Amino acid sequence: MAKLPAAAQGGTKKAPTKTEIVTNIAETTGLNRKDVGAVLEALSEEIRKALSKKGAGMFAIPGLVKITKKQIPARPAKRGVPNPFRPGELMDVAAKPASVKIVVKPLKNLKDMA
């Protein structure tokens, strides 16, 4: 008999919710939940400032992650490109506007945790 995935067996592992995270940090540090929530809100505001147009374009949480902005240039439309799914057929590729991607890189300490 084939083994079912963990989700089908009823033993699902879910990511902790924001409330669970705040509660766990509050219990560990001895702070109240309201203060821990305020710290998380302040952290998200600092990340927003750093990644905004006037910011540095980069934010690091020491030992955990480095968040950077990456500018993706616009790509022009192309006509008569070989279709990778149907060999011998040609297709047109639409133009794509310039965009900004957010890149989150794990740092060594986070990699060691896994």
Secondary structure by P-SEA (a helix, b strand, c coil): cccccccccccccccccaaaaaaaaaaaacccaaaaaaaaaaaaaaaaaaacccccccccccccbbbbbbbbcbbbbbccccccccccbbbbbbbbccbbbbbbbbcaaaaaac
